């Protein structure tokens, strides 16, 4: 009986840690995808970086909690001589469910700018 309790508690702890790691990876992948989609949207010929940031915020609001879309920035920059739009998202790192500590997770998305 004692062996079962000890092993069961350890197994439950390992399972909870695995679920939490999976959730953190899901949040990271979702933020990367939203940033990339926002950058592609901002890179269109008739759009601005502000449009891409708004699109990124909307996608994050739909995919995750609205608190993850608080720090979104989009700028047009030059990378290797090419004009690109960079969308940067800084969000809390989820530790207990979707709640997060002071630690931040920062992801970026890039897209080449279309010119008319």
N, CA, C and O of each residue as an XYZ file, in Angstrom:
464
protein
N       0.817     -1.180      0.000
C       0.000      0.000      0.000
C       0.878      1.267      0.000
O       0.597      2.212     -0.737
N       1.923      1.286      0.813
C       2.809      2.446      0.890
C       3.560      2.613     -0.429
O       3.733      3.729     -0.918
N       4.002      1.493     -1.000
C       4.710      1.554     -2.284
C       3.814      2.161     -3.367
O       4.264      2.985     -4.163
N       2.567      1.755     -3.389
C       1.634      2.297     -4.379
C       1.460      3.802     -4.192
O       1.434      4.546     -5.173
N       1.343      4.253     -2.965
C       1.163      5.683     -2.691
C       2.396      6.470     -3.129
O       2.258      7.537     -3.728
N       3.575      5.976     -2.849
C       4.805      6.679     -3.232
C       4.988      6.715     -4.746
O       5.291      7.761     -5.320
N       4.802      5.576     -5.378
C       4.951      5.516     -6.826
C       3.835      6.298     -7.511
O       4.083      6.986     -8.501
N       2.621      6.202     -7.000
C       1.494      6.948     -7.581
C       1.697      8.451     -7.496
O       1.401      9.174     -8.448
N       2.204      8.928     -6.353
C       2.456     10.361     -6.206
C       3.546     10.821     -7.175
O       3.416     11.871     -7.804
N       4.613     10.039     -7.295
C       5.691     10.390     -8.220
C       5.206     10.363     -9.666
O       5.541     11.249    -10.453
N       4.434      9.368    -10.008
C       3.905      9.261    -11.370
C       2.950     10.416    -11.677
O       2.957     10.942    -12.790
N       2.145     10.809    -10.718
C       1.244     11.946    -10.907
C       2.026     13.240    -11.104
O       1.663     14.066    -11.941
N       3.080     13.414    -10.348
C       3.922     14.603    -10.487
C       4.594     14.649    -11.859
O       4.636     15.705    -12.491
N       5.112     13.531    -12.318
C       5.749     13.473    -13.647
C       4.715     13.747    -14.735
O       5.004     14.463    -15.694
N       3.523     13.190    -14.598
C       2.467     13.413    -15.590
C       2.054     14.882    -15.632
O       1.872     15.438    -16.715
N       1.905     15.518    -14.466
C       1.535     16.943    -14.414
C       2.622     17.807    -15.045
O       2.317     18.768    -15.752
N       3.889     17.475    -14.795
C       4.994     18.229    -15.399
C       4.996     18.061    -16.918
O       5.267     19.019    -17.643
N       4.705     16.886    -17.394
C       4.650     16.644    -18.842
C       3.506     17.420    -19.484
O       3.670     17.994    -20.561
N       2.351     17.439    -18.827
C       1.217     18.209    -19.348
C       1.549     19.700    -19.374
O       1.211     20.390    -20.336
N       2.202     20.200    -18.335
C       2.563     21.617    -18.287
C       3.589     21.970    -19.356
O       3.482     23.022    -19.986
N       4.576     21.112    -19.570
C       5.559     21.338    -20.631
C       4.887     21.359    -21.998
O       5.233     22.171    -22.856
N       3.932     20.469    -22.193
C       3.184     20.436    -23.447
C       2.381     21.718    -23.631
O       2.327     22.255    -24.738
N       1.764     22.213    -22.580
C       1.006     23.455    -22.663
C       1.919     24.639    -22.988
O       1.563     25.486    -23.806
N       3.080     24.703    -22.361
C       4.024     25.793    -22.644
C       4.488     25.743    -24.094
O       4.610     26.787    -24.735
N       4.746     24.557    -24.618
C       5.161     24.412    -26.018
C       4.021     24.801    -26.962
O       4.260     25.413    -28.004
N       2.794     24.451    -26.605
C       1.637     24.829    -27.416
C       1.488     26.354    -27.471
O       1.247     26.917    -28.539
N       1.631     27.016    -26.324
C       1.530     28.480    -26.287
C       2.622     29.098    -27.146
O       2.354     30.027    -27.908
N       3.846     28.598    -27.035
C       4.962     29.120    -27.831
C       4.690     28.954    -29.326
O       4.853     29.901    -30.095
N       4.278     27.762    -29.737
C       4.007     27.516    -31.158
C       2.850     28.374    -31.670
O       2.896     28.868    -32.796
N       1.823     28.550    -30.854
C       0.693     29.384    -31.251
C       1.115     30.840    -31.410
O       0.704     31.502    -32.364
N       1.936     31.349    -30.483
C       2.414     32.724    -30.593
C       3.293     32.912    -31.825
O       3.193     33.935    -32.503
N       4.140     31.952    -32.120
C       4.986     32.037    -33.322
C       4.120     32.076    -34.574
O       4.372     32.868    -35.482
N       3.106     31.225    -34.624
C       2.225     31.199    -35.790
C       1.450     32.506    -35.933
O       1.312     33.021    -37.043
N       0.949     33.044    -34.836
C       0.216     34.316    -34.890
C       1.124     35.456    -35.331
O       0.703     36.312    -36.109
N       2.366     35.481    -34.845
C       3.313     36.520    -35.247
C       3.650     36.396    -36.729
O       3.738     37.406    -37.427
N       3.836     35.187    -37.213
C       4.143     34.987    -38.633
C       2.962     35.389    -39.517
O       3.151     36.009    -40.564
N       1.740     35.037    -39.097
C       0.554     35.428    -39.865
C       0.390     36.944    -39.878
O       0.047     37.524    -40.909
N       0.633     37.585    -38.740
C       0.555     39.045    -38.679
C       1.602     39.700    -39.562
O       1.321     40.709    -40.209
N       2.810     39.140    -39.598
C       3.866     39.688    -40.454
C       3.499     39.533    -41.927
O       3.711     40.451    -42.720
N       2.952     38.382    -42.293
C       2.531     38.187    -43.694
C       1.427     39.173    -44.076
O       1.417     39.700    -45.188
N       0.508     39.417    -43.157
C      -0.573     40.361    -43.414
C      -0.030     41.779    -43.566
O      -0.461     42.516    -44.452
N       0.909     42.161    -42.713
C       1.495     43.508    -42.779
C       2.373     43.685    -44.010
O       2.583     44.813    -44.458
N       2.887     42.598    -44.561
C       3.786     42.680    -45.716
C       3.045     42.863    -47.035
O       3.677     43.114    -48.061
N       1.732     42.744    -47.030
C       0.972     42.947    -48.263
C       1.138     44.384    -48.740
O       1.394     45.285    -47.942
N       0.994     44.591    -50.039
C       1.275     45.893    -50.642
C       0.389     47.011    -50.095
O       0.829     48.159    -50.032
N      -0.827     46.710    -49.703
C      -1.737     47.769    -49.246
C      -1.894     47.805    -47.725
O      -2.862     48.379    -47.225
N      -0.966     47.207    -46.985
C      -1.050     47.153    -45.516
C       0.167     47.813    -44.877
O       1.187     48.035    -45.529
N       0.036     48.122    -43.586
C       1.127     48.738    -42.824
C       1.509     47.816    -41.659
O       0.768     46.885    -41.343
N       2.653     48.065    -41.020
C       3.003     47.260    -39.843
C       1.951     47.346    -38.731
O       1.754     46.374    -38.001
N       1.281     48.480    -38.590
C       0.223     48.595    -37.580
C      -0.920     47.621    -37.874
O      -1.514     47.066    -36.949
N      -1.230     47.412    -39.157
C      -2.251     46.432    -39.524
C      -1.819     45.021    -39.112
O      -2.633     44.223    -38.646
N      -0.539     44.728    -39.290
C      -0.020     43.415    -38.904
C      -0.064     43.197    -37.407
O      -0.368     42.096    -36.949
N       0.239     44.241    -36.634
C       0.172     44.126    -35.173
C      -1.272     43.906    -34.734
O      -1.531     43.090    -33.850
N      -2.207     44.622    -35.339
C      -3.622     44.444    -34.996
C      -4.095     43.035    -35.353
O      -4.836     42.410    -34.595
N      -3.660     42.545    -36.512
C      -4.028     41.189    -36.937
C      -3.456     40.153    -35.970
O      -4.131     39.183    -35.626
N      -2.219     40.359    -35.536
C      -1.587     39.442    -34.586
C      -2.351     39.432    -33.273
O      -2.605     38.365    -32.715
N      -2.722     40.609    -32.770
C      -3.490     40.688    -31.521
C      -4.825     39.946    -31.654
O      -5.239     39.228    -30.745
N      -5.484     40.128    -32.790
C      -6.771     39.463    -33.000
C      -6.608     37.947    -33.029
O      -7.424     37.226    -32.455
N      -5.570     37.462    -33.687
C      -5.341     36.019    -33.752
C      -4.998     35.444    -32.376
O      -5.454     34.357    -32.024
N      -4.203     36.169    -31.609
C      -3.858     35.698    -30.261
C      -5.093     35.691    -29.378
O      -5.284     34.758    -28.598
N      -5.942     36.718    -29.485
C      -7.183     36.757    -28.700
C      -8.068     35.557    -29.009
O      -8.707     35.007    -28.112
N      -8.110     35.147    -30.276
C      -8.926     33.998    -30.669
C      -8.306     32.676    -30.232
O      -9.027     31.732    -29.910
N      -6.980     32.600    -30.218
C      -6.295     31.334    -29.953
C      -5.990     31.099    -28.483
O      -6.089     29.973    -27.996
N      -5.621     32.158    -27.775
C      -5.215     32.062    -26.370
C      -6.008     33.081    -25.559
O      -6.976     33.655    -26.058
N      -5.613     33.301    -24.349
C      -6.259     34.312    -23.501
C      -5.860     35.712    -23.974
O      -4.754     35.889    -24.486
N      -6.734     36.709    -23.815
C      -6.415     38.072    -24.276
C      -5.165     38.673    -23.635
O      -4.546     39.553    -24.233
N      -4.779     38.233    -22.455
C      -3.590     38.753    -21.794
C      -2.301     38.455    -22.533
O      -1.282     39.097    -22.276
N      -2.323     37.502    -23.441
C      -1.132     37.159    -24.208
C      -0.884     38.144    -25.344
O       0.197     38.134    -25.932
N      -1.855     38.992    -25.665
C      -1.716     39.932    -26.783
C      -1.407     41.351    -26.313
O      -1.563     42.299    -27.082
N      -0.977     41.510    -25.079
C      -0.731     42.851    -24.544
C       0.501     43.519    -25.144
O       0.499     44.736    -25.328
N       1.533     42.777    -25.450
C       2.804     43.351    -25.908
C       3.123     42.855    -27.320
O       3.888     41.906    -27.491
N       2.541     43.496    -28.319
C       2.770     43.156    -29.730
C       3.303     44.393    -30.429
O       2.727     45.475    -30.315
N       4.405     44.233    -31.157
C       4.995     45.351    -31.893
C       5.362     44.882    -33.291
O       5.831     43.758    -33.474
N       5.149     45.743    -34.272
C       5.500     45.432    -35.659
C       6.282     46.596    -36.248
O       5.892     47.754    -36.096
N       7.374     46.291    -36.912
C       8.206     47.310    -37.551
C       8.657     46.802    -38.914
O       8.763     45.599    -39.154
N       8.916     47.760    -39.796
C       9.506     47.422    -41.090
C      11.007     47.642    -40.958
O      11.450     48.696    -40.504
N      11.774     46.655    -41.352
C      13.221     46.720    -41.194
C      13.909     46.120    -42.424
O      13.251     45.590    -43.319
N      15.223     46.210    -42.452
C      16.018     45.662    -43.553
C      16.827     44.484    -43.027
O      17.544     44.611    -42.034
N      16.711     43.337    -43.693
C      17.496     42.152    -43.350
C      18.184     41.672    -44.617
O      17.519     41.313    -45.588
N      19.509     41.664    -44.612
C      20.299     41.247    -45.775
C      19.916     42.019    -47.039
O      19.885     41.452    -48.131
N      19.630     43.293    -46.891
C      19.304     44.142    -48.023
C      17.864     44.041    -48.503
O      17.509     44.666    -49.502
N      17.041     43.285    -47.830
C      15.641     43.122    -48.216
C      14.730     43.753    -47.163
O      14.982     43.644    -45.963
N      13.673     44.411    -47.629
C      12.700     45.009    -46.716
C      11.799     43.903    -46.167
O      11.176     43.164    -46.929
N      11.735     43.796    -44.844
C      10.888     42.799    -44.195
C      10.074     43.462    -43.095
O      10.452     44.507    -42.565
N       8.964     42.843    -42.765
C       8.162     43.255    -41.617
C       8.456     42.254    -40.504
O       8.404     41.041    -40.706
N       8.765     42.788    -39.327
C       9.023     41.938    -38.168
C       7.949     42.204    -37.120
O       7.743     43.344    -36.703
N       7.271     41.147    -36.704
C       6.276     41.243    -35.637
C       6.847     40.523    -34.423
O       7.208     39.348    -34.494
N       6.925     41.244    -33.309
C       7.484     40.698    -32.062
C       6.375     40.642    -31.015
O       5.663     41.620    -30.784
N       6.249     39.472    -30.389
C       5.241     39.257    -29.352
C       5.958     38.836    -28.073
O       6.733     37.880    -28.079
N       5.702     39.543    -26.984
C       6.206     39.166    -25.665
C       5.001     38.821    -24.809
O       4.092     39.636    -24.649
N       4.992     37.616    -24.262
C       3.850     37.130    -23.495
C       4.340     36.413    -22.243
O       5.504     36.019    -22.168
N       3.458     36.242    -21.258
C       3.868     35.511    -20.059
C       4.106     34.038    -20.370
O       3.414     33.441    -21.195
N       5.086     33.473    -19.699
C       5.385     32.049    -19.838
C       4.434     31.279    -18.925
O       4.470     31.476    -17.710
N       3.583     30.406    -19.474
C       2.619     29.702    -18.627
C       3.309     28.679    -17.741
O       4.083     27.851    -18.223
N       3.026     28.737    -16.436
C       3.624     27.798    -15.496
C       2.566     26.940    -14.817
O       2.770     25.738    -14.645
N       1.453     27.525    -14.432
C       0.373     26.774    -13.806
C      -0.879     26.986    -14.641
O      -1.598     27.968    -14.456
N      -1.135     26.079    -15.545
C      -2.220     26.282    -16.496
C      -1.829     27.398    -17.439
O      -0.711     27.396    -17.954
N      -2.705     28.342    -17.681
C      -2.372     29.489    -18.532
C      -1.913     30.688    -17.718
O      -1.744     31.777    -18.267
N      -1.709     30.507    -16.426
C      -1.188     31.575    -15.577
C       0.330     31.580    -15.672
O       0.952     30.528    -15.821
N       0.918     32.751    -15.587
C       2.362     32.806    -15.726
C       3.005     33.728    -14.727
O       2.356     34.638    -14.212
N       4.285     33.505    -14.442
C       5.020     34.362    -13.521
C       5.549     35.590    -14.246
O       5.077     35.929    -15.331
N       6.515     36.244    -13.655
C       7.098     37.442    -14.249
C       7.936     37.117    -15.491
O       8.254     38.020    -16.265
N       8.293     35.866    -15.693
C       9.079     35.478    -16.867
C       8.322     35.739    -18.154
O       7.097     35.616    -18.197
N       9.047     36.100    -19.205
C       8.418     36.439    -20.473
C       8.912     35.497    -21.564
O      10.049     35.026    -21.534
N       8.056     35.240    -22.504
C       8.351     34.459    -23.687
C       8.271     35.421    -24.865
O       7.222     36.022    -25.095
N       9.358     35.579    -25.613
C       9.379     36.510    -26.740
C       9.573     35.733    -28.028
O      10.511     34.947    -28.153
N       8.673     35.957    -28.998
C       8.756     35.294    -30.303
C       8.648     36.358    -31.396
O       8.118     37.444    -31.163
N       9.148     36.041    -32.575
C       9.071     36.969    -33.703
C       8.590     36.237    -34.947
O       8.734     35.021    -35.077
N       8.018     37.013    -35.854
C       7.634     36.530    -37.168
C       8.112     37.522    -38.211
O       8.082     38.730    -37.977
N       8.549     37.029    -39.352
C       9.081     37.891    -40.417
C       8.385     37.568    -41.732
O       7.941     36.443    -41.960
N       8.301     38.585    -42.595
C       7.769     38.396    -43.941
C       8.358     39.470    -44.864
O       8.543     40.616    -44.455
N       8.644     39.091    -46.095
C       9.141     40.043    -47.079
C       8.050     41.013    -47.476
O       6.901     40.616    -47.670
N       8.398     42.274    -47.598
C       7.437     43.322    -47.946
C       7.155     43.275    -49.443
O       8.076     43.227    -50.257
N       5.871     43.290    -49.795
C       5.481     43.398    -51.205
C       5.466     44.849    -51.614
O       5.029     45.708    -50.848
N       5.932     45.131    -52.795
C       5.871     46.497    -53.320
C       4.973     46.492    -54.546
O       5.069     45.596    -55.385
N       4.099     47.491    -54.655
C       3.166     47.522    -55.799
C       3.890     47.753    -57.114
O       3.255     47.806    -58.167
